[in-house]
Every structure is written in structure tokens, then in C-alpha cells.
Amino acid sequence: MEIIRYPQREDWAEIVKRPVLDVSQLNDTVTSVLNDVKCQGDVAVLSYEEKFDHVNLSTLAVTEEEIDEAEQLVPAELREALILAHANIQKFHESQRFEGEKIETAPGVTCWQRSVPIEKVGLYIPGGTAPLFSTVLMLATPAKIAGCKEIVLCTPPNREGKVHPAILVSARIAGVSKIFKAGGVQAIGAMAYGTESVPKVYKIFGPGNQFVMAAKQQVSLHDVAIDMPAGPSEVCVIADANSNAAFVAADLLSQAEHGVDSQVLLITTSEEKLLEVKAETERQLQLLPRKEMAARTLENSKFVLVANTTEAIDLSNAYAPEHLILATDNYEQLAQQVVNAGSVFLGKYACESAGDYASGTNHTLPTHGYATAYSGVNLDSYNRKITFQHLTEQGIRSIGHAVELMAENEQLDAHRRAMSIRMKELGIYETT
């Protein structure tokens, strides 16, 4: 980990940089796989499953019998945890329902919005170094609440052709329509283009490795919407002299174990606390089963000492972290100053893990600085806002002449005439 003490503001741009990866060769591979899936459908997906996931499948669809079998394999205690998490996620996302209101913008002119669910959505659930069954709940629950008619899930199987049982149980709890054994780029292509087995969807959600992210961005150019552009996962913790060093270190490591391309950033106002967290991080690292991965992640981490909490929050806003933990005494005050962040955790007890699993907020969040412009997944992510308007005769009298003038001055005569012909019929005045 790199320790930086009292950096000048002009040096912040260097501090907030993410690790840069050469993806030129990666993009060529992604394009090739996507083209094969687009042209050959299931045949290509099955072939790439054998090549990349090392499994020989005869069919892509997961059967009801397989889900029933998974129900028997998931321990009762874990299933109860999944149900609890689902209930909290459901409660939080149901509170986001949109109720449009009719507004009379001018006499006789009424405008309003209606929230309409996306009919077909695709969810990608990684199954590599960690089977992310929690992400099933995060993505499928709001899709179900929104009223999406078809919720399609793709996830890679193991070498025996089985999907992790907790993923299947989570999918059933959250109301997924169809589940397919497909991972990586081929899964994204299948949902983007449609195959003999996998339905084409209108929007794809979910995290993944560099190949998955590149595939999502490529298909979003012409074929399907995606939740957001994304990079590796990250956390920023702001700490002061009274922060619990063991808690802070645990939060940093919980992010570090995601993958070697993840990043953690500590910003603190206390030199003593910085050194204490550093020592505690090194101690706790040795206790982790994934310590080698976490250790490599920590090579990209930065521990930054600043003069005060104002500087701390300003630096955090410049970084725009996916996860921001305010582990300070004045977390309520700092929370009001957060401008750029995916999800914010307040106080010493609000660990990132709570939001990752069971507090109710969504853990699919903008990374790589995209929190400056993107929201995390929420109920609106699964809806479109369609606008409506109704004009009466009075409405034509209210805004008709303004419409004519504006269209005429933009030199769009057909636009002008569309209003003028109505004004003429109403006898407002004669037009040509």
C-alpha cells in the first residue's frame, strides 16, 4: 500500500487514478465471440462453454428439477438469510415506486408521466472465484417489483454442468423467469441477440470480469441497453482519530478480496490512525482464505493523510467511489457534503458488507469514477418514463402562436403548419 501525506490539491488527480489496463487484445476477443453467438446461436454458446468454462453441455436451460434439487442442497440457515435479505431489498425498492401527477402547464394543456416496466431484462450473475447469489436478489427483486414480464438469468455452470445451488434458490425466491447455463461474453451475446434457447432482452444488468464488461459495452452500442459502464470494484473509507482501526481495516479487506483489480482508498486526518489501520490491515490479511488475492489488491491501495475532514470529503468527491464509508464522529455532517458516490455507509457500524447483502440497498453500483454521472441500480433502472400530453381548444389558444413563432424561426415550416392548421380550424385567425 502507498502512503501519501498531505498532498497538494493539484496532485489529487494522480491519487484518484484507477489502474490502467490494456484492453485492445481483449476487445478483439470479445468482438469475435459476440459475432459467433450472433451468427450461430446456441451452437456457439455451447462451444464457448466447453472452451472457457470447461463443461460439455447438451442444453443451456436450467430445469425446474434442478432448482428443486438445489433447494435440498442449500442449508436451512442460509435459505433463511436469503429470505431475510430479499424482504429488506424488496421493502427498500418498493418505496421507490413512481406516481405520476397530471400538471396543467398552461390553460388547456395537460402533461404527465407514466412509469412503464421494461418488458424483457437480462441478469448476468458471475460464478467464478465467488458465486454471487446475493446479486441475484439485488437484480431480480426490483425487476419483479417493476413488473418486468420476462426476467432472464445467465450464469456459468461448474465443470459438472451444475449451477451453484444458492444462485438457483435465490432466483426462485426473487421470481426469475428463466435461467441458463452460460457465462462470460457468450452469455452477454446470447441475451443481447437472442438464440434458439435464450430470449433476446431489452436491457442487461450485472457485474463481471473485464471480458463481460467489454461485452456489455460493445452490445450497448447497437443492440441492447445496459445498466451502466463499470470497472473493478472499489471502496473509500474516511477515518478520523476516533475511528475503530480494526473496523476500518476489515472494511478495506472486504473490498480487497473481490479481485486483484479492485482498489481501496483510506483517507484520514490522523497520522496515528493511519499507522494503526496499516498495522491492523496487515494483521487481518493473514487470517483470510483469499489473502493472496487481497494482498495483490492492496498493492493498488492508497492511504492518504489530509489536514481536515473538509479536505477528506473533497478528495473523496474527486475520487467518486463506488462505496464510501464515513467512519468518523461527524459522519452526519460529512454525509451532507457527499456529491459523488455510489452508496454511502454512515458511522462505525455501517460496514459495506451490510449493503452488499441484507440492509436493503442495491449493491450494483457505478465504479471507476462513473459515480459522477450514474446512479446505482434502483427501481427506475427497470422502468421507462413515458410522457403524455393532452391539448383542448383552449390549449391551442394558450400556446399555439408561440409554437408557430418558434417553428418558423427554426425554419421548420411543416412543424409550423401542424399547429397553424388547427388554429385555422378553430377560427383563431386565417393562416396559409
N, C-alpha and C positions, 0 to 999 in steps of 0.2 A: 504494500500500500504506500502511496505517495503522500507525504505530509507537506502541506503548504501553509505558511504562517503569514498572516496579514497581507494578502495580495492586494495590489492596487486594482481599482475598478477596470482600468484599461487592460488588465491581464485576465479578467474574468472569462473572456471569450475562449481562451485556451483551456481554462478549468472546466468549462461546461461542454467541451467537445466530447463526442462519443467515439469509441474505437472505430476506425475506418477499415472496411473490408473490401477487397477486390471481388466484385460480383460479375465481372464481364464473362468469365467462363461459365459461371453458374447460370447466368441468363440464357446462354446458348443451349445449355442442357434443358432448362425449363421450357424453352420455346419448342424444342424437339419433342419432348414428352407431351406437351399440350397439343401439338399438331397431330401426333399419333392418336391420342384419345379422341380428338375431334373427328378424325377420318375413320378410325377403326372401332370406336366404342368399347364395348365390354372386352373384346379380344385384346385391345391394347392395355386396358386396366388390369386384366388378369395377368398379362405378360409382365407388366411392371411390378405387380405384386410379387411375382416369382423372383424378379431381378433384385428389387430393392428390399422387400420385406421377407424374402426367402421362404415363401409359402406357396404351395401349389393348390389353388382354389378351383373348385368346379363351378361355384356360383358366388355372387357378391352379396346377395341379400342375407341378412340375419333373420332366422325363423323365430316364430313365437315359442317353439320348443326350446330353442337356445336361450331365450330370455327366461323361460320358466326354470331351466337348469341353472342359470345364473342366480336366480332368486334363492336357490338352495345353497349356493356357494358363498354368498355374502353373509358374514356373521350378523346376527340379530342386532348387536350393539351398533355396528356400522350402519346398518339399514335405518335404525332409529336416528342416528346422526344425520343421515341424508334427508330423512323426512323433516327433521327439525330445521335444517338449513333451507330446504325447499320452502317450508312455511314462512320463514323470515324473508327470503328472497321474493316470494310471492306477495307478501304483505307490503314490502317496500315498493315494488314495481306497480302494484295495483293502485297505490297512492298517486301515481304519475298519470292517471287517465286524464285525457283532454276532453273538455266540454266546450264546444264552440258556441259563441254568442253572436246573434244577429245584430249588426250595427247599421244604423241609418247614417251613412256618411254625408248625405245631402237629402233634402226633401224628395221622396220618391225613389231613392237609391239605397238599396239594402244589400250588404255584403256579409258573408260569413265563411267559416272554415268547418270542414268535417274531417275527422281523423279516420282514415281507411287503412286497414291492415294490408301489408304486402302478402299476396296470396301464397307464394311459394318461397321458403327460405331454406338455405343450406347451412348446416353447422359442421365445422371441422374440429374434431377432438383429437389432439396428439395422443400417441400411445407408446412413445419411445422410452426415454430414460425414466419417465414418470407418467403413468396413466392418469390423465387429468379428468377424472369423473366429476370433480367439482365444476368444471367448465360446462359440462352437460347441463347442470342445474342453472348456471348463470346465463346460458344462451337460450335454452329451451323454455324456461319458465316465463320470461317476458314475451317470447314468441306466442306461447299458448294464451297468455292474458290478452295480447293484442288481437288475437283471433286469426292468426295465420292459418290458412286451410291445410297446407302441407308443410310439415317440418321434417326435413331430410337430414340425416346424420351420417357422416362418413368418419371412420376411424380405422387405423391399421390393426390387423389381427396379429397374434403371435405366430410362431412357426408351426403350431398345430392347427392353425386356422381358426383360433378362438379369439373372441373379443374379451377384454378384461371384464369379469362379471359385474364389478361395481359401475362400470360405464353403462352396461345394459340395464341394470336396476335403476340407475339414475335417470336413464332415458325413459323408462316406463313411468317412474314417479312424475316426471316433468311433462309427459304427454307427447313424446316424439312419435311421428307418424311412421317413418321408415328408416331402417338402419342398414348400412352397407359396410362391408369389409374392404376398405380402400384407404390407403394412406398417401401422404406426400402430394406431389404435383399431380399424379394421376387422379387423386380424389378431387382436387380442385377443378381439374379439367372435366371430370365426369359431371360435377354439379353445374359447371358453367355452360357446357354444351349439351348435356343430356346423353345418355347411352341407352341401349336396349333395356337395361335394368334400372339405372339411376335417373330419376326425373331431372330435367333442367329446372333450375331455380332462378329467382329474380335477384336475390342478394345472398352473399356468402359471408358468414361470420366465423370467427375463431382464430386462435393463435397457432403458431407452428414455427418450424425452423426456417432458415434463410431460404430454402427452396420453396417452401409453402408460401412465405411472404412474397417472394418474387413471382410465384404463380398467381397469387391473388391480384397483385398489381398489374400483371400482364392481361389477365382476363377482364379486369375492370376497365380497360381502355375501350373495348368494343362490345363485350358480351354480357356482362353482369355487374351489378353494384357490389361493393364490399363494405364491411363495417368501418374500416379505417386503415390507412397505411400504418405500418408498425415496424419496430425494430426489436432488439433484445430487451428483456425486462430490466427494470431499474428501481432503486429506492433512494430517497434523500432523507436523512434524519437531521433535524436541527436540535441541538442539545445545549444546555447551559450548565452552570456549576453544580446545580442540584439534581441533574438528571441521574437516573439509575444506570450506571455503566454496564451492568450485566444485561439489563433490558435492551439497551441500545445495541450492544454487541450481538445479542440474539436476533434483533431485527435486521441488522446488516447481513448476518449469516443466512437468515431465512431467505433473503433475496439472492445471496451469492450462490446458493446451492441449486438455483434454477438451471444454470448452464454457464459454460466458460465465457460466453459473450455477454453475460449480464454485467451490470455495473452498479456499484454502491458508492454513495457520497455522504460523508459526515461533515456537517458544518456546526462548529461550536464556538462559543465565546470564552471558553475556559481551557487554558493550556493543560492544567492538571487533569481535567476531564478527558481531553483528547488522549493523553498518555494512558489514562486509566482504561478508556474504551479500547485502545490499541492492544493493551495487555490482555484484557478480557476477551477480545476477539480472537487473539492467538491461542488463548487457553481453550475457549469453547470450540474452536476449529478442530482441535484434536479429538473431540468427542463425536464428531459427525461421521456417519457412514459414507457420506459423499464429500469427505474432506478434501480429496484431491481436486475435484471439480470446483469446490468453493475456494480453495487456495488459488487456483488459476484465475478465478473471477476477481479475487482480491488484488491481483496484480494490476487490474484496471481501476481499482478503487482510489479515492482521494479523501484525505482527512484535512479539512480546511479550518484554520483558526482565524476568526474575524474579531473586529473590535467590539461589536454590539449586535443585538438582535435585529436591528434595522438593516444592518449590512447582511446579516444571515438570511433574512427573508428576501431581500433584494437579489442576493446571489441565487437563492432557490428559484425565484421567479425567472431569472435569466436561464437557469438550467431546465425549467419546465418538466419536473419529474413525473413519471408515471404514478409512483406512490410517494407521498410526503408525510413524514411522521414528525409532529411538533411535540417533542418530549421535554418541553420547557415549562417553567412555572407560569409564564404569561401566554400559554397556548391560545387562550380565547382572544387576546389582543392580536396575536400574530395571525390567527385564522382570518381576521377581517382584512388582512393585507395580502392574502394569497390571491394572485392573479392567474398564474399558470401552474396547473397541477391536474393529474388525472383523478386521484382520490386522496383525501386528506384524513389523517388519523390524529386525534387530539388527546394529549395527556399521556402519562406513562403507562396506562393500562390498555390503550388502543393500539395493539400490535397489528401489523399488516396482515398477519395470518387470520385475524378476525374477519377482515373484509374479503380475504381470499376464499373463505369457506362459509361462514354462517351468520354474520351480522345482518345481512340482507342487501347490502350494496353490491353492485356488479364489479367483478374483478377483471373484466375485459376492457382495458384502458389504453389510451394513447401513450406510446413510448417514443423514444428517440427525438424528443423535443416537440412532437406533434400536439402536446397538450396546449400549445399556444393557440391552436385553431380548432382542435377536435375535442368532443366530449367522449366519455366512456360509453359503453353500450347501456342503453336505457330503453324504456318502453317506446319512446319516439323512434328509436332505431328500426322498429318493426312496422312503422306506420308511415303513410304519406298524408300530408295535409292538402286536401283538395279544396280550392276556393270556389265559392258560389256567389252570384250576384243577380239581383232582380231589379229591373227598372220599370216604373209605371210611366204614364204620360207625364206626370209631374216630374219624374226623374229626368226625362228628356228635356223638359223645360229648365231644370236645375243646372244640368251640366252640358247640354247639347252644344251650345255656342262655344264653350271652352274647348270641347273635343274638336269641333270644326277648325277653330283657330290653330290649335296645336298641330293637327294633322296637316293643315295647309302649309304651315311654316316648316314642317319636316318634309314637305314636298311629297306627301303620300296621299295622292288625290282619292284613291279608292277608299282609304280609311275615312277621309272627309265625307265622301258620298254616302258611306254606310250610315253615318249619323244624319246627314242632310236629308236623305230620302224619307227618314222617319219624321223629321221636323216638318218637312213639306206636307206629309200626310196629316199631321196634326194641325196644320194651318198656322204654325208659328210664324213662318214667312216663306215667300216663294224663293226657291233655290234652283240652280241649273245643274 
